[in-house]
């Protein structure tokens, strides 16, 4: 690995060990085995490094889980027939990744106060939308690219709400797949 990759891995490790509020640039550099100056050179700031480390590390694991849920639910079924199973798979992803979602949510407060990090997160969100849209289109090739993109954005937005709910009220009864279908049918007037 190069310094950049070492820093991303070191930041994930240091944040998990020390916590987001307590981790220092020195902790990250030590965990990565690189100089403190490497953080500024590769990322501009410790906060940007931490945001990228959390987004890449947690986002990849969660994104892979979401894509697997879409793929597994879609085999031989229409999108409508697979929607409840997709959503239940997303709930499972959120439950398996609660600690990562907590860390991501905590970092989100810092991102909300930093325009540079907001630009990065907008780009990362667009990548996530495309990934989900590609998984939807692969599982449901009858959909147009525009339809798959719209479904991808909707599912990503709904998952973000699910993630926040799982973090701030972990014992609340979550909207399950059958209830999601009931809600969509009600909205459509059926």
TORLUM-152437 format. One line per field, with one value per residue: residue number from 1; x, y, z of N, C-alpha, C, O in turn. Coordinates in pm, 1 decimal. Example, Ala and Ser with C-alpha at 12.3 -4.5 7.8 and 13.67 -1.06 7.14 Angstrom:
residues 2
seq: c(1;2) $
n.x: c(1319.0;1285.0) $
n.y: c(-569.0;-225.0) $
n.z: c(780.0;708.0) $
ca.x: c(1230.0;1367.0) $
ca.y: c(-450.0;-106.0) $
ca.z: c(780.0;714.0) $
c.x: c(1320.0;1290.0) $
c.y: c(-330.0;3.0) $
c.z: c(780.0;787.0) $
o.x: c(1423.6;1340.9) $
o.y: c(-331.9;113.8) $
o.z: c(846.5;803.9) $
***
This chain:
residues 190
seq: c(1;2;3;4;5;6;7;8;9;10;11;12;13;14;15;16;17;18;19;20;21;22;23;24;25;26;27;28;29;30;31;32;33;34;35;36;37;38;39;40;41;42;43;44;45;46;47;48;49;50;51;52;53;54;55;56;57;58;59;60;61;62;63;64;65;66;67;68;69;70;71;72;73;74;75;76;77;78;79;80;81;82;83;84;85;86;87;88;89;90;91;92;93;94;95;96;97;98;99;100;101;102;103;104;105;106;107;108;109;110;111;112;113;114;115;116;117;118;119;120;121;122;123;124;125;126;127;128;129;130;131;132;133;134;135;136;137;138;139;140;141;142;143;144;145;146;147;148;149;150;151;152;153;154;155;156;157;158;159;160;161;162;163;164;165;166;167;168;169;170;171;172;173;174;175;176;177;178;179;180;181;182;183;184;185;186;187;188;189;190) $
n.x: c(84.5;35.5;121.4;-123.2;-326.3;-241.9;-287.0;-568.5;-644.2;-515.3;-651.5;-914.1;-863.8;-760.1;-975.3;-1171.0;-1047.9;-998.2;-1216.6;-1423.4;-1432.8;-1205.3;-982.5;-666.0;-460.3;-202.2;-241.8;-353.8;-149.2;47.2;-80.1;-94.0;167.3;314.4;442.0;331.7;298.4;215.9;-58.1;-163.7;-53.8;-175.4;-451.1;-523.1;-646.0;-697.8;-966.6;-1080.9;-948.9;-1046.3;-1320.2;-1315.3;-1201.4;-1394.0;-1617.1;-1535.4;-1456.6;-1679.8;-1887.8;-1835.7;-1868.5;-2137.5;-2260.7;-2198.3;-2350.0;-2608.5;-2628.8;-2612.3;-2850.4;-3035.8;-2974.6;-3016.3;-3288.8;-3407.6;-3404.8;-3562.1;-3797.8;-4027.7;-3958.2;-4149.1;-4244.0;-4016.8;-3956.7;-4027.1;-3858.7;-3610.7;-3610.3;-3626.0;-3380.3;-3216.8;-3272.7;-3151.8;-2885.2;-2846.6;-2878.2;-2660.0;-2451.8;-2452.1;-2266.0;-2085.9;-2262.1;-2331.1;-2085.7;-2056.7;-2278.2;-2214.7;-1985.9;-2113.0;-2218.7;-1994.7;-1934.7;-2154.7;-2086.8;-1877.2;-1798.2;-1620.6;-1602.4;-1866.0;-1889.5;-1731.5;-1890.5;-2124.2;-2034.7;-1960.7;-2211.3;-2340.2;-2197.0;-2278.4;-2553.7;-2540.9;-2426.2;-2626.6;-2833.0;-2723.4;-2716.9;-2992.1;-3075.8;-2935.4;-3055.9;-3312.6;-3358.4;-3558.3;-3630.4;-3586.6;-3280.9;-3314.8;-3534.7;-3421.6;-3222.8;-3377.9;-3509.7;-3286.4;-3190.5;-3411.6;-3418.3;-3168.5;-3205.1;-3418.3;-3285.0;-3094.0;-3256.4;-3353.1;-3110.1;-3041.5;-3258.3;-3208.4;-2974.6;-3036.0;-3264.8;-3258.3;-3426.9;-3674.2;-3963.5;-3904.5;-3990.6;-4101.3;-4057.8;-4313.9;-4481.0;-4377.9;-4457.9;-4736.2;-4759.6;-4670.9;-4863.7;-5088.8;-5024.5;-5032.2;-5300.4;-5433.7) $
n.y: c(-118.8;233.4;556.4;702.8;503.6;366.4;564.4;588.8;333.1;342.2;557.2;454.8;246.0;389.6;559.0;373.9;262.1;483.2;650.5;890.8;1157.0;1174.7;1101.2;1183.0;1360.2;1273.6;1019.9;887.6;904.1;754.0;499.9;445.9;436.6;640.8;973.5;1266.4;1485.4;1369.7;1345.1;1605.6;1642.9;1442.2;1461.3;1711.5;1779.9;1647.4;1600.0;1571.4;1340.4;1154.5;1159.1;1054.4;803.1;682.2;692.1;542.3;293.6;205.9;260.7;91.9;-167.1;-155.8;-82.2;-307.7;-496.5;-396.0;-415.7;-695.4;-767.1;-663.8;-812.2;-1078.9;-1075.6;-1023.1;-1235.0;-1383.3;-1246.0;-969.1;-617.5;-509.4;-744.2;-817.5;-610.7;-599.5;-798.0;-691.5;-459.3;-574.7;-701.6;-475.9;-378.7;-579.0;-531.7;-280.9;-353.7;-528.1;-351.4;-152.1;-20.7;93.7;260.2;431.2;560.3;681.4;852.0;1017.4;1139.7;1272.7;1506.5;1671.3;1694.4;1837.2;2090.6;2168.5;2288.3;2185.3;1913.9;1850.9;1869.7;1651.4;1445.6;1472.0;1387.6;1124.2;1025.7;1033.3;835.2;615.4;615.4;549.4;292.7;145.2;179.1;45.7;-214.6;-257.2;-237.3;-452.3;-668.4;-631.4;-604.8;-519.3;-266.2;78.3;268.2;519.0;470.1;277.1;436.6;626.9;460.3;365.7;603.1;659.6;429.7;456.9;697.0;622.2;421.3;571.8;709.0;488.2;401.9;616.0;599.9;346.7;399.6;608.6;526.0;238.8;31.0;69.7;-28.5;-118.1;-13.5;-270.8;-486.9;-574.4;-378.7;-156.4;-209.4;-192.7;77.2;201.7;109.6;234.5;503.2;506.0;473.6;231.1) $
n.z: c(0.0;-53.1;92.6;104.5;106.3;333.9;523.8;512.9;607.4;857.6;975.1;995.6;1177.6;1401.6;1467.0;1535.5;1759.8;1935.9;1918.0;1753.7;1850.7;2010.3;1862.6;1727.0;1488.5;1515.4;1631.9;1415.2;1219.4;1348.6;1366.3;1097.1;1028.1;912.3;840.0;1018.4;851.8;616.7;622.3;575.7;320.6;158.8;216.1;307.0;552.0;883.3;940.0;684.0;599.5;789.9;727.2;463.3;516.7;683.0;514.1;288.2;406.0;568.6;394.0;174.0;279.2;363.3;122.5;-36.0;101.2;59.3;-218.3;-243.4;-115.6;-295.7;-525.0;-432.9;-366.7;-608.1;-788.6;-1048.5;-1006.2;-1030.9;-982.4;-808.2;-685.5;-550.6;-379.8;-99.6;7.1;-63.5;96.5;353.8;350.2;350.6;606.6;755.1;680.2;802.0;1069.9;1106.8;1081.2;1276.5;1451.2;1269.4;1131.8;1338.0;1384.1;1134.3;1134.5;1350.4;1243.6;1041.5;1151.4;1176.4;905.8;817.6;891.6;735.0;434.2;234.4;294.6;254.9;-20.7;-96.2;17.9;-131.3;-378.7;-309.0;-238.0;-485.1;-616.9;-463.6;-524.3;-797.6;-779.2;-646.2;-830.7;-1051.7;-949.0;-914.5;-1182.8;-1294.6;-1162.9;-1245.1;-1543.6;-1711.6;-1642.8;-1731.3;-1766.0;-1647.1;-1478.2;-1305.7;-1192.9;-1054.5;-869.8;-734.4;-610.6;-445.2;-277.8;-153.7;-11.9;157.6;298.6;434.1;616.6;758.7;867.9;1040.7;1216.6;1326.4;1463.9;1649.2;1782.8;1865.8;1951.5;1842.6;1656.2;1335.0;1000.6;815.2;524.7;426.4;535.3;406.6;142.2;181.6;249.5;10.5;-167.9;-57.0;-98.7;-376.9;-406.1;-391.3) $
ca.x: c(0.0;104.0;88.6;-265.4;-401.8;-202.6;-356.4;-710.0;-652.5;-477.1;-759.7;-1022.8;-818.8;-748.5;-1108.9;-1238.0;-983.3;-1003.3;-1341.6;-1414.1;-1406.8;-1074.7;-871.1;-583.2;-381.2;-86.0;-288.9;-373.4;-17.4;113.0;-146.9;-64.2;311.4;363.7;464.1;217.6;286.1;150.8;-202.1;-186.3;-16.7;-270.7;-592.5;-545.8;-676.3;-734.9;-1111.0;-1108.1;-900.7;-1140.4;-1442.9;-1292.0;-1178.2;-1522.7;-1703.9;-1487.6;-1460.5;-1815.4;-1971.3;-1813.7;-1932.2;-2282.8;-2299.8;-2194.2;-2466.0;-2729.3;-2629.3;-2644.3;-2993.3;-3107.8;-2949.3;-3080.1;-3434.6;-3457.8;-3395.5;-3684.1;-3916.2;-4033.4;-3916.3;-4256.4;-4246.6;-3895.5;-3934.5;-4031.5;-3736.5;-3499.5;-3613.8;-3588.9;-3235.8;-3157.1;-3283.5;-3046.3;-2758.5;-2839.8;-2858.1;-2523.9;-2353.9;-2494.2;-2151.4;-2037.3;-2361.3;-2316.5;-1965.7;-2086.7;-2371.0;-2135.8;-1903.1;-2202.9;-2233.0;-1877.9;-1949.0;-2256.6;-2027.0;-1757.3;-1836.5;-1533.0;-1644.4;-1997.9;-1865.5;-1687.1;-2003.9;-2215.1;-1975.6;-1971.7;-2353.3;-2368.2;-2139.5;-2368.3;-2676.3;-2510.6;-2405.8;-2756.8;-2905.2;-2666.7;-2764.2;-3135.0;-3087.6;-2886.6;-3156.9;-3439.9;-3318.8;-3675.7;-3638.1;-3496.6;-3172.2;-3372.4;-3614.4;-3328.5;-3157.0;-3474.8;-3528.6;-3161.7;-3189.6;-3515.6;-3375.1;-3058.1;-3264.5;-3490.7;-3187.4;-3034.7;-3353.1;-3348.3;-2983.8;-3053.8;-3352.8;-3140.5;-2873.1;-3088.2;-3371.7;-3231.7;-3531.0;-3800.6;-4008.1;-3872.7;-4079.4;-4054.5;-4088.3;-4458.1;-4537.2;-4336.5;-4550.3;-4866.8;-4750.2;-4663.3;-4996.5;-5177.6;-4989.0;-5080.9;-5447.7;-5485.9) $
ca.y: c(0.0;361.7;638.8;738.6;386.3;342.7;664.0;551.5;217.9;389.6;641.0;364.9;177.6;485.4;606.0;264.3;243.4;602.0;723.4;1004.7;1282.3;1174.1;1066.4;1295.5;1336.3;1194.9;880.8;832.8;887.8;641.0;376.4;426.1;420.7;746.7;1100.4;1354.2;1572.0;1296.2;1371.6;1730.6;1625.6;1357.5;1488.4;1851.2;1792.5;1524.3;1580.6;1517.1;1202.3;1074.2;1146.7;959.5;669.7;629.4;675.1;430.1;168.8;168.8;265.3;-26.1;-281.7;-137.2;-88.3;-447.8;-562.1;-349.7;-476.4;-837.4;-774.9;-640.8;-928.0;-1198.3;-1060.9;-1002.8;-1352.1;-1433.9;-1171.7;-829.0;-526.3;-502.5;-869.8;-831.1;-490.8;-629.9;-872.7;-595.4;-374.0;-656.1;-717.4;-348.6;-376.1;-668.3;-459.5;-178.2;-419.7;-582.4;-243.6;-43.4;56.8;174.6;365.0;527.6;638.2;762.0;956.4;1109.8;1217.4;1355.7;1637.6;1748.0;1720.1;1941.2;2221.0;2187.1;2285.4;2098.5;1775.6;1835.5;1842.5;1512.2;1357.6;1476.5;1298.8;987.2;987.9;1005.9;703.0;518.5;610.3;472.9;152.6;84.7;177.6;-62.7;-340.8;-266.4;-264.5;-588.4;-761.9;-603.2;-542.3;-463.4;-123.8;166.8;322.0;628.1;410.5;216.6;547.1;683.6;362.5;367.0;721.8;642.9;328.9;514.2;793.8;547.0;352.8;670.2;726.8;364.7;402.2;712.5;542.3;235.6;455.2;692.1;456.0;102.2;-65.3;102.2;-122.3;-61.1;-38.0;-390.1;-491.1;-580.5;-246.8;-67.5;-233.1;-138.3;223.4;241.3;86.1;340.1;626.2;490.9;472.2;94.4) $
ca.z: c(0.0;-48.8;209.4;105.5;150.4;473.1;605.6;520.6;698.4;990.3;1028.5;1038.2;1298.2;1512.2;1503.8;1605.5;1889.5;2022.8;1903.2;1662.6;1923.0;2075.9;1773.7;1682.6;1367.3;1559.0;1646.7;1280.6;1157.3;1415.6;1322.9;955.2;1010.7;823.0;908.4;1039.6;734.5;507.8;628.6;502.3;179.8;86.0;243.2;342.3;694.3;953.6;925.0;551.0;602.0;867.4;647.2;354.2;573.3;727.8;397.5;206.1;481.8;606.3;273.8;91.1;344.2;357.7;-19.1;-78.3;161.8;-9.3;-351.6;-225.7;-84.8;-421.8;-611.7;-377.4;-369.3;-743.4;-874.7;-1108.5;-964.4;-1070.8;-876.5;-709.6;-610.8;-470.0;-298.3;44.4;40.4;-70.9;214.5;469.3;340.1;394.0;753.0;802.5;662.2;906.5;1199.3;1111.5;1072.3;1364.0;1499.3;1157.4;1106.4;1447.0;1353.6;1016.1;1176.8;1432.2;1151.1;961.5;1215.7;1134.4;762.6;801.8;921.3;653.2;292.1;154.4;318.3;193.4;-163.1;-102.3;46.7;-245.9;-479.5;-257.9;-248.0;-626.6;-644.2;-400.2;-606.0;-919.4;-743.3;-619.5;-958.6;-1133.0;-892.1;-948.8;-1326.7;-1319.7;-1113.1;-1313.7;-1670.3;-1779.2;-1609.5;-1805.3;-1682.7;-1567.5;-1371.2;-1209.7;-1122.1;-960.1;-762.7;-657.6;-524.2;-343.6;-181.0;-76.9;80.3;259.2;382.7;525.4;725.1;836.9;941.9;1150.4;1312.9;1392.9;1552.5;1758.6;1854.7;1822.1;1988.4;1777.0;1553.2;1204.5;887.9;745.4;382.0;401.6;566.4;298.1;29.8;220.7;240.0;-130.8;-225.3;-6.8;-170.1;-514.5;-404.4;-410.9) $
c.x: c(88.3;61.0;-60.5;-349.9;-369.5;-275.1;-505.0;-728.8;-619.1;-585.9;-876.7;-985.8;-817.5;-885.0;-1183.2;-1179.6;-1008.7;-1138.5;-1320.6;-1374.8;-1265.0;-957.2;-797.0;-511.9;-259.8;-123.9;-299.1;-239.2;55.9;52.6;-113.6;84.1;371.1;383.8;334.3;192.5;214.1;-0.1;-235.3;-158.3;-124.8;-416.7;-623.5;-573.6;-708.9;-884.0;-1146.4;-1063.9;-1000.5;-1270.0;-1425.1;-1273.0;-1310.0;-1611.8;-1663.8;-1503.5;-1600.9;-1904.9;-1956.3;-1884.6;-2084.4;-2331.7;-2299.9;-2314.6;-2596.3;-2740.5;-2662.6;-2793.4;-3076.3;-3095.6;-3025.8;-3232.2;-3489.9;-3461.9;-3533.1;-3810.6;-3910.9;-3984.4;-4023.4;-4258.2;-4125.2;-3873.7;-3933.5;-3904.4;-3613.4;-3494.7;-3576.6;-3438.9;-3163.1;-3162.5;-3173.8;-2909.1;-2741.8;-2813.6;-2716.2;-2417.8;-2385.3;-2377.1;-2095.2;-2132.5;-2356.0;-2197.4;-1990.3;-2180.0;-2299.3;-2049.0;-1988.8;-2223.5;-2115.5;-1888.7;-2047.9;-2201.2;-1907.8;-1792.1;-1748.7;-1571.9;-1782.4;-1985.5;-1823.7;-1806.1;-2107.3;-2164.8;-1987.3;-2116.3;-2391.2;-2313.7;-2229.6;-2497.5;-2652.6;-2493.3;-2537.6;-2837.4;-2854.7;-2712.5;-2912.2;-3150.8;-3040.2;-2989.8;-3289.0;-3412.0;-3435.4;-3693.7;-3545.7;-3386.6;-3225.1;-3456.2;-3524.3;-3258.5;-3251.4;-3498.0;-3404.4;-3155.8;-3293.1;-3470.9;-3260.5;-3112.3;-3340.0;-3394.1;-3121.7;-3127.9;-3356.6;-3223.6;-2990.3;-3146.7;-3286.0;-3037.7;-2934.9;-3198.8;-3363.2;-3340.3;-3665.0;-3834.5;-3987.2;-3980.5;-4026.4;-4102.1;-4236.8;-4524.8;-4498.0;-4428.5;-4688.5;-4867.5;-4748.8;-4798.0;-5094.7;-5151.0;-5042.1;-5231.6;-5505.3;-5530.5) $
c.y: c(124.2;439.6;671.1;622.1;352.6;439.4;631.1;435.2;260.4;474.3;555.0;296.4;272.3;534.4;497.1;243.9;360.5;673.1;848.5;1133.2;1289.2;1150.4;1192.9;1258.9;1250.6;1046.9;813.2;806.8;768.8;508.6;342.4;401.2;520.4;874.4;1179.2;1442.4;1502.7;1320.2;1497.1;1714.3;1550.3;1399.2;1633.7;1872.7;1655.8;1496.4;1522.1;1371.1;1112.7;1054.0;1045.1;818.1;605.5;599.5;554.2;298.9;120.3;162.7;142.9;-146.8;-272.0;-146.0;-230.5;-524.2;-523.6;-413.0;-624.9;-855.3;-756.4;-762.3;-1051.4;-1192.0;-1061.7;-1124.8;-1401.0;-1360.6;-1029.9;-743.1;-519.0;-628.2;-884.5;-714.7;-519.8;-702.7;-782.2;-513.6;-452.5;-685.3;-591.4;-335.4;-463.1;-601.5;-354.7;-241.6;-474.1;-473.5;-126.8;41.7;146.5;287.5;472.2;619.0;731.5;877.8;1062.6;1199.1;1311.1;1494.4;1727.1;1785.7;1834.4;2081.0;2253.6;2175.9;2194.1;1952.0;1749.2;1805.7;1697.3;1417.5;1359.4;1384.2;1152.9;937.5;956.2;869.3;593.9;503.9;523.8;324.4;80.9;75.3;64.9;-198.4;-362.5;-303.9;-405.5;-692.8;-749.8;-532.6;-486.6;-314.4;-44.2;214.0;434.2;574.2;350.1;325.4;607.1;589.5;359.5;484.9;709.8;543.7;380.8;611.9;722.8;475.8;450.2;698.3;606.4;362.9;497.0;656.7;431.6;286.7;526.7;625.5;306.8;0.6;-37.1;-5.5;-55.9;-94.5;-160.0;-388.6;-494.3;-445.9;-143.9;-84.3;-175.9;13.5;269.4;219.9;194.8;471.7;621.9;487.8;335.7;34.7) $
c.z: c(0.0;74.5;218.7;159.7;295.5;566.4;619.4;618.3;841.2;1054.3;1074.8;1169.9;1417.8;1558.8;1579.9;1745.3;1984.9;2020.4;1820.5;1736.1;1979.8;1981.9;1728.5;1553.9;1400.9;1575.1;1510.5;1213.2;1217.9;1369.9;1178.1;930.2;913.6;903.5;921.0;917.2;619.2;506.0;548.9;354.1;101.7;101.8;278.3;489.1;752.4;933.6;788.7;541.9;674.5;788.8;535.7;407.3;616.0;607.4;314.9;281.4;510.1;483.0;185.9;149.6;335.4;213.8;-72.7;-23.2;93.5;-147.8;-344.4;-196.4;-211.6;-512.2;-562.2;-386.8;-511.3;-832.5;-919.2;-1069.7;-1017.8;-954.2;-768.3;-622.7;-517.5;-372.2;-148.2;86.9;33.6;57.9;340.5;468.6;384.0;547.0;813.5;791.2;772.2;1043.7;1213.6;1119.8;1164.2;1410.8;1389.0;1124.6;1214.5;1421.3;1235.2;1050.3;1259.6;1342.9;1066.0;1019.3;1177.1;986.9;738.7;823.8;832.2;504.2;205.8;171.8;258.3;44.8;-180.2;-81.5;-64.6;-356.2;-436.3;-266.0;-391.6;-667.1;-585.3;-479.5;-729.5;-889.0;-718.9;-749.6;-1048.5;-1081.2;-924.2;-1095.3;-1360.4;-1276.2;-1187.6;-1445.8;-1751.5;-1749.1;-1700.3;-1710.2;-1592.9;-1451.9;-1263.3;-1127.7;-1018.0;-842.9;-673.5;-561.7;-412.4;-236.0;-94.1;28.0;193.0;354.2;479.8;642.6;817.2;925.0;1061.3;1258.1;1393.3;1493.8;1672.4;1839.7;1820.8;1856.1;1920.8;1672.7;1417.4;1101.4;813.9;600.4;351.0;429.2;461.0;178.2;59.8;205.9;94.8;-198.7;-181.6;-78.0;-312.8;-522.4;-428.2;-281.9) $
o.x: c(201.9;-24.5;-118.2;-433.9;-458.3;-319.3;-560.9;-818.8;-686.7;-609.9;-932.7;-1067.0;-868.9;-907.3;-1251.1;-1252.9;-1037.8;-1170.4;-1211.2;-1291.4;-1210.3;-843.0;-858.1;-504.4;-220.1;-47.2;-259.0;-217.8;119.7;125.9;-105.8;122.3;465.9;346.9;240.1;77.5;157.1;-62.5;-324.7;-232.2;-161.1;-497.7;-740.0;-530.2;-742.8;-923.2;-1231.7;-1133.6;-1035.2;-1323.2;-1510.8;-1323.9;-1334.3;-1674.2;-1748.3;-1557.9;-1636.0;-1986.9;-2054.5;-1952.7;-2151.4;-2433.1;-2390.6;-2373.7;-2683.8;-2847.6;-2734.1;-2855.7;-3175.8;-3194.4;-3092.0;-3296.9;-3605.9;-3517.3;-3610.7;-3920.5;-3803.5;-3971.2;-3991.6;-4272.4;-4131.6;-3781.9;-3846.9;-3848.3;-3522.4;-3389.5;-3503.0;-3376.9;-3058.4;-3067.9;-3110.6;-2826.4;-2633.4;-2736.1;-2658.2;-2305.1;-2349.0;-2386.9;-2061.0;-2089.4;-2374.2;-2207.6;-1948.7;-2162.3;-2320.7;-2040.3;-1942.2;-2243.7;-2134.3;-1854.9;-2027.4;-2261.0;-1843.3;-1813.2;-1799.3;-1573.8;-1811.6;-2061.8;-1874.3;-1820.9;-2172.0;-2242.4;-2020.1;-2140.7;-2466.5;-2377.7;-2254.2;-2545.6;-2733.1;-2540.5;-2557.6;-2902.6;-2933.8;-2743.5;-2952.9;-3230.0;-3099.0;-3009.0;-3367.5;-3439.1;-3414.3;-3764.3;-3440.1;-3398.8;-3185.8;-3449.8;-3547.8;-3237.2;-3209.8;-3505.3;-3415.9;-3120.4;-3265.4;-3484.3;-3255.7;-3069.7;-3326.9;-3417.5;-3096.4;-3082.3;-3362.5;-3230.4;-2948.6;-3116.6;-3304.6;-3016.1;-2890.3;-3223.7;-3452.1;-3345.1;-3760.2;-3746.2;-4044.8;-4052.5;-3918.1;-4177.0;-4282.4;-4614.2;-4576.1;-4472.4;-4751.1;-4964.0;-4817.6;-4841.3;-5175.1;-5244.5;-5091.5;-5287.8;-5616.2;-5577.0) $
o.y: c(120.7;395.1;667.5;640.7;314.7;401.1;644.9;438.4;219.3;464.2;579.4;289.8;237.9;549.5;525.7;212.1;338.8;748.3;905.0;1209.5;1398.4;1177.5;1294.9;1142.1;1164.7;958.7;698.2;699.8;691.7;414.9;225.3;350.9;489.5;881.8;1160.3;1470.6;1569.5;1316.0;1495.4;1767.0;1590.5;1375.8;1673.4;1972.7;1561.9;1381.6;1433.9;1288.2;1005.7;943.1;959.0;722.8;488.0;493.6;473.5;202.7;6.5;72.1;95.1;-220.4;-370.2;-210.2;-269.6;-606.7;-607.6;-457.8;-675.8;-948.7;-826.0;-809.2;-1119.7;-1293.6;-1097.0;-1118.8;-1453.1;-1408.5;-976.9;-791.1;-522.1;-619.6;-955.9;-719.6;-469.2;-672.1;-794.7;-500.0;-401.6;-692.8;-599.7;-286.7;-424.7;-613.2;-341.8;-188.7;-466.7;-500.6;-13.2;164.4;262.1;398.4;590.5;740.8;847.3;989.0;1182.4;1319.9;1416.8;1590.2;1845.3;1897.8;1917.8;2179.2;2356.6;2065.6;2131.6;1875.5;1637.4;1725.9;1627.7;1320.0;1257.8;1312.0;1066.8;820.9;862.1;796.4;492.0;392.4;436.5;239.6;-31.2;-26.0;-3.2;-287.7;-473.9;-392.1;-471.3;-793.7;-844.4;-413.3;-415.0;-244.5;-92.5;200.7;444.5;626.4;369.5;308.9;635.1;634.1;351.5;468.7;745.8;571.0;352.2;609.1;759.4;470.3;415.3;710.1;620.7;326.7;460.9;665.5;423.2;224.0;507.1;664.7;253.9;-106.1;-112.8;-64.5;49.0;-193.4;-154.3;-300.1;-425.2;-404.0;-54.1;14.3;-116.7;71.3;365.1;303.2;241.6;543.5;722.4;497.9;324.3;-79.2) $
o.z: c(47.3;151.1;327.4;247.8;371.9;674.7;728.2;702.2;935.5;1174.6;1181.7;1262.2;1524.2;1679.0;1678.5;1839.0;2102.6;2112.6;1818.5;1687.1;1995.6;2018.9;1696.5;1515.8;1322.2;1536.4;1492.8;1156.2;1146.2;1338.1;1140.9;824.6;841.4;1020.7;844.0;883.3;532.9;400.0;464.3;270.9;-8.8;12.2;278.7;546.3;680.5;912.5;778.8;483.5;624.4;784.6;515.7;348.2;588.3;600.3;276.1;227.1;479.0;468.7;129.0;78.2;303.4;186.3;-146.2;-92.9;72.3;-188.8;-430.7;-247.0;-231.8;-568.9;-640.5;-412.3;-532.7;-942.3;-839.1;-1097.6;-1046.4;-841.6;-649.4;-500.7;-417.5;-290.3;-76.8;192.1;115.5;120.4;425.1;574.7;448.2;608.9;911.9;881.6;829.2;1123.4;1321.9;1161.3;1133.6;1410.7;1413.9;1093.1;1186.0;1435.4;1237.1;1000.5;1241.1;1364.9;1023.4;944.7;1148.4;948.7;650.6;780.1;851.8;453.9;112.6;75.4;216.0;-9.6;-268.3;-155.2;-89.9;-418.9;-518.0;-297.2;-416.7;-742.9;-649.8;-499.9;-762.0;-964.8;-765.6;-774.9;-1113.7;-1160.1;-957.2;-1128.8;-1446.3;-1344.1;-1193.2;-1458.9;-1849.3;-1821.8;-1741.2;-1588.4;-1476.7;-1340.6;-1144.0;-1007.6;-905.6;-728.3;-551.2;-444.9;-298.0;-116.7;25.5;143.5;309.8;474.9;595.1;756.3;939.3;1042.4;1171.4;1377.1;1514.7;1597.5;1785.5;1953.7;1754.0;1795.0;1939.8;1610.5;1388.6;1115.6;755.6;559.2;259.9;355.6;429.6;119.0;-28.1;155.9;59.3;-278.4;-262.3;-113.7;-364.0;-631.5;-480.5;-279.3) $
***
